[in-house]
Amino acid sequence: MKNKIYIFFITIISMIFCGCKQNIKIHSKSYYAINSLSYTDVIFKSSRDTVLASTFSGRIVERIKGHNKENILININDEIYSLVYDQKKHRIYASTLNSGILVIDANKKMVIDSLNIEGTWISNIFLSKDGELLAGSTANQKNCIWDLNNNTSFKLPDSLSHYSIAGIDNSGNIIINAKEKFIFWNVWENSTEKENIRNGKLKSIDKSGNMLVFHDKNFQYYKANKDSVSFKRHHQDWPYYWKEKDTLIRIPFQLTLTAGILTEKYIYTAGVDRSIRKWNKQNGQLNEEIIKHRATISAIDLSFDQSQIVSVDLKGGILFHDVNKKSKDE
């Protein structure tokens, strides 16, 4: 048995180095051709237990904890990459391949408006906490910022226009990824609020301004009050589920991280290895491994009350997890 597992391990590693590993590109049409069930994004619709998820095949569905079936909200003849939800107005903003940003009335289940982005797409859109600003960067590196209340838009200063939008903080500042630093730009004052010297892909920012930043297979956690790296971690191994043998094999190999979220006390990271890791914010200790997905995890969201996370994958899998549930390592 040990010899068989060893041979299997070598085969998997060989496949990786031969270029046969999973690879996520949100703006690739190929996933739609492979699996129309692939979830591209997920967002909470209520305080907890109810979410909205999108697919490459154009569905926006409602998923409820404990229910195995989707409730189809709307079906669009376009690929959907990213969702945000305005809970007060019950509006969904969906970033698509060909139709720009669609504005959907969640109650009436219909498209009520669209925001044009001139023949390209945005893979990730961001909505301010007050629902006034919507922002993102297009595939051809054009930045878009909409004032949703006044049906107008903002332009970044020329000095920032060639950088990409990485998010919106709790104060409504647009976060700009300027290579070696993140710049927080106030659209209303047309001024820079602050700069943080750091590099990587911003995945989450909490209400205190702490940041989760990805570097391919690694992540870094930055504390705002120290303005420095608190710790750097990666998934120590690849917990591969061997279906034929109903066995979990630990492969000492790190794969790319794809999704992450910050809660009040914890950091959640997920990736191509199909696992979610729960880390302690204070010391970087690994508290829990959640190995229930059977495909690359494409998105994670945190409930409005911060008591629950939800994750989705590229085979249509979904998982709800209670944040405050104690793990065996706590």
C-alpha positions in Angstrom: 0.0 0.0 0.0 2.8 2.4 0.9 4.4 1.7 -2.5 1.2 2.5 -4.3 0.7 5.8 -2.5 4.3 6.7 -3.2 3.8 6.0 -7.0 0.6 8.0 -6.9 2.4 10.9 -5.2 5.2 10.9 -7.9 2.6 10.8 -10.6 0.8 13.9 -9.2 4.0 15.8 -8.9 5.0 14.9 -12.4 1.6 16.2 -13.7 2.2 19.5 -11.9 5.6 20.1 -13.5 4.3 19.0 -16.9 1.8 21.9 -16.7 -1.3 19.9 -16.0 -2.2 21.7 -12.8 -5.4 23.7 -12.3 -5.1 27.3 -13.3 -7.7 30.0 -12.5 -8.3 32.8 -14.9 -11.6 34.5 -14.1 -11.8 36.1 -17.6 -11.2 32.9 -19.5 -14.1 31.5 -21.5 -12.7 28.0 -21.2 -14.3 27.3 -17.8 -17.7 27.8 -19.2 -17.0 25.2 -21.9 -15.7 22.8 -19.3 -18.2 23.1 -16.6 -21.2 25.4 -16.6 -21.7 24.8 -12.9 -18.5 26.6 -11.9 -19.1 29.3 -9.3 -17.2 32.5 -10.0 -18.2 34.6 -7.0 -20.3 34.5 -3.9 -21.8 37.2 -1.7 -24.1 37.2 1.4 -27.6 38.4 0.8 -28.7 38.4 4.4 -27.0 38.5 7.8 -26.1 34.8 7.4 -27.2 31.5 5.9 -28.4 33.0 2.5 -26.0 33.9 -0.3 -26.0 34.8 -4.0 -23.6 33.0 -6.3 -22.7 33.5 -10.0 -21.5 31.2 -12.7 -19.5 31.4 -16.0 -22.7 30.3 -17.8 -24.6 33.4 -16.7 -26.7 32.2 -13.7 -27.1 34.2 -10.5 -28.6 31.9 -7.9 -29.6 32.0 -4.3 -28.1 29.3 -2.0 -29.4 28.7 1.5 -27.5 26.8 4.1 -28.8 23.2 4.5 -30.5 23.3 1.0 -28.8 21.3 -1.8 -30.6 23.0 -4.7 -30.1 26.4 -6.2 -32.9 29.0 -6.4 -32.3 30.7 -9.8 -32.6 34.4 -9.5 -31.8 35.3 -13.0 -30.2 33.8 -16.1 -28.1 36.1 -18.2 -26.7 35.2 -21.7 -23.2 36.3 -20.7 -20.3 35.2 -18.5 -20.4 36.6 -15.0 -17.1 37.2 -13.1 -17.9 39.3 -10.0 -20.8 40.2 -7.8 -21.5 42.9 -5.1 -24.8 43.5 -3.3 -26.4 46.6 -1.9 -28.5 45.3 1.0 -30.4 48.6 1.5 -31.5 48.9 -2.1 -31.7 45.2 -2.8 -29.5 45.7 -5.9 -27.0 43.3 -7.3 -24.1 44.5 -9.5 -22.8 41.8 -11.8 -19.6 42.2 -13.8 -19.9 40.4 -17.2 -17.8 39.7 -20.2 -19.8 41.5 -22.9 -22.5 43.5 -21.1 -20.5 45.7 -18.8 -21.8 46.0 -15.2 -25.5 44.9 -14.9 -27.7 46.4 -12.2 -30.2 43.8 -11.0 -33.2 44.3 -8.8 -33.0 41.3 -6.4 -36.7 41.5 -5.5 -38.0 41.8 -9.1 -35.4 39.4 -10.4 -34.7 41.6 -13.4 -32.0 43.8 -15.0 -32.9 47.4 -14.4 -29.7 49.2 -15.7 -26.2 48.7 -17.0 -22.9 50.5 -16.7 -20.9 50.5 -19.9 -17.1 49.8 -19.8 -16.4 50.2 -23.5 -15.9 46.7 -24.9 -13.9 45.1 -22.1 -14.6 43.6 -18.7 -13.8 43.9 -15.0 -12.8 40.7 -13.2 -13.4 42.2 -9.7 -15.8 45.0 -8.7 -15.9 46.7 -5.3 -18.8 48.5 -3.6 -18.4 51.0 -0.8 -20.0 50.3 2.5 -22.6 53.1 2.1 -23.5 51.8 -1.4 -22.4 55.1 -3.1 -19.3 54.1 -5.0 -18.7 51.2 -7.3 -15.1 50.6 -8.7 -12.8 48.3 -10.5 -10.1 48.0 -13.1 -10.7 46.6 -16.6 -8.8 43.9 -18.5 -7.1 46.6 -20.5 -6.0 48.5 -17.3 -8.6 51.3 -17.4 -9.9 52.3 -14.0 -13.7 52.9 -13.5 -15.3 54.6 -10.5 -19.0 55.3 -10.5 -21.0 57.6 -8.2 -24.1 55.5 -8.0 -26.3 58.1 -6.4 -25.7 60.8 -9.0 -25.1 58.7 -12.1 -21.6 60.2 -12.7 -18.1 58.9 -12.6 -14.7 59.9 -11.2 -11.3 59.8 -12.8 -8.1 59.0 -11.0 -5.4 61.7 -11.1 -2.9 61.3 -13.9 -0.3 60.2 -11.4 -2.4 57.2 -10.4 -4.3 56.4 -13.6 -1.8 53.7 -14.8 -2.2 51.7 -11.5 -5.0 49.3 -10.8 -7.9 49.5 -8.2 -7.5 46.9 -5.5 -10.5 47.7 -3.3 -12.5 50.2 -1.2 -11.9 50.6 2.5 -14.6 51.1 5.2 -14.2 54.9 4.9 -15.0 54.8 1.2 -11.4 55.5 0.0 -10.4 53.8 -3.2 -7.4 51.5 -2.7 -4.8 51.7 -5.5 -2.2 49.0 -6.0 0.8 51.1 -7.0 3.4 48.3 -7.3 5.4 48.7 -4.1 2.7 50.4 -2.1 -1.1 50.8 -1.6 -2.5 54.3 -2.0 -5.8 55.3 -0.3 -7.5 57.9 -2.5 -10.4 60.0 -1.3 -12.6 60.6 -4.4 -14.7 63.4 -2.8 -11.6 65.4 -1.8 -9.5 64.4 -4.7 -6.7 63.7 -2.3 -4.5 60.9 -1.0 -5.4 59.9 2.6 -2.4 57.6 3.2 0.1 55.3 1.7 1.2 51.8 2.8 4.6 50.4 1.6 3.8 46.8 0.7 3.6 44.6 -2.4 1.2 41.9 -3.6 -2.5 41.4 -4.4 -4.9 42.7 -1.8 -7.5 40.1 -0.9 -9.2 41.6 2.2 -9.2 44.6 4.4 -11.0 44.7 7.8 -12.7 47.5 9.6 -9.5 48.4 11.5 -7.5 48.7 8.2 -5.6 45.5 8.6 -4.8 43.9 5.2 -4.5 40.4 3.8 -2.1 40.4 0.8 -1.3 37.4 -1.5 1.9 36.6 -3.2 1.1 33.5 -5.4 1.6 30.7 -2.9 2.1 32.9 0.2 0.1 35.4 2.1 1.1 38.3 4.4 -0.9 39.9 7.1 -0.3 43.6 7.8 -1.4 45.3 11.0 -2.6 48.8 10.4 -1.4 50.2 13.8 2.1 48.9 13.1 2.2 49.5 9.4 4.4 46.4 9.0 4.2 42.7 8.2 3.0 40.8 11.3 3.7 37.4 9.7 4.0 35.5 6.4 2.5 32.1 5.9 1.6 29.5 3.2 -0.3 26.2 3.1 2.2 23.7 4.3 1.0 20.9 2.0 -1.6 19.7 -0.5 -4.3 17.5 1.1 -5.2 15.5 -1.9 -8.3 13.3 -1.7 -7.8 10.0 -3.5 -11.4 9.2 -4.4 -10.7 5.6 -5.5 -9.2 4.7 -2.2 -11.3 7.1 -0.1 -8.0 8.4 1.3 -6.6 11.8 2.1 -2.9 12.0 1.0 -0.6 14.8 2.3 1.6 16.0 -0.6 4.4 18.3 0.5 3.8 20.8 -2.2 2.4 24.3 -2.1 -0.2 25.4 -4.7 -1.4 28.9 -5.6 -3.8 30.7 -3.2 -7.0 32.0 -4.8 -9.3 33.5 -2.1 -9.0 34.9 1.4 -10.9 36.9 4.0 -10.2 38.7 7.3 -12.6 38.3 10.3 -12.3 40.0 13.7 -10.1 37.3 15.1 -9.1 35.0 12.1 -7.6 34.9 8.7 -9.1 32.4 6.2 -7.1 31.4 3.1 -8.0 29.0 0.3 -6.7 28.0 -3.1 -6.0 25.5 -5.8 -5.3 22.8 -3.2 -9.1 22.8 -2.4 -8.5 23.5 1.2 -9.4 26.4 3.5 -7.0 27.2 6.3 -8.0 29.2 9.4 -5.2 31.2 11.1 -5.0 33.2 14.3 -4.7 36.9 13.6 -2.6 37.6 16.7 0.2 35.0 16.2 -0.3 33.4 12.9 -1.0 30.0 14.3 -2.9 27.6 12.1 -6.1 26.8 14.0 -8.0 24.6 11.6 -8.1 23.0 8.1 -11.4 22.7 6.3 -11.0 20.0 3.6 -14.5 19.6 2.1 -14.3 21.2 -1.3 -13.6 18.9 -4.3 -12.4 21.6 -6.7 -10.4 24.9 -6.7 -12.0 27.4 -4.4 -12.9 30.5 -6.4 -14.4 32.9 -3.8 -15.0 33.5 -0.1 -17.3 36.0 1.6 -17.9 37.1 5.2 -21.5 37.6 6.6 -22.6 41.0 7.6 -22.5 40.1 11.3 -19.0 38.4 10.8 -20.2 35.2 12.3 -20.1 33.0 9.2 -18.1 32.6 6.0 -19.2 31.0 2.7 -16.9 29.5 0.0 -17.6 28.3 -3.5 -15.6 26.3 -6.0 -15.3 25.5 -9.7 -17.5 22.4 -9.6 -20.5 24.2 -8.1 -19.6 23.3 -4.5 -20.6 25.5 -1.6 -19.7 25.5 2.1 -20.9 27.5 5.0 -18.7 27.7 8.1 -19.3 29.3 11.5 -16.4 31.6 12.3 -16.7 31.4 16.1 -16.9 27.6 16.3 -13.9 26.5 18.3 -11.5 24.1 16.6 -9.5 21.4 18.3 -6.3 23.6 18.3 -7.9 26.5 20.2 
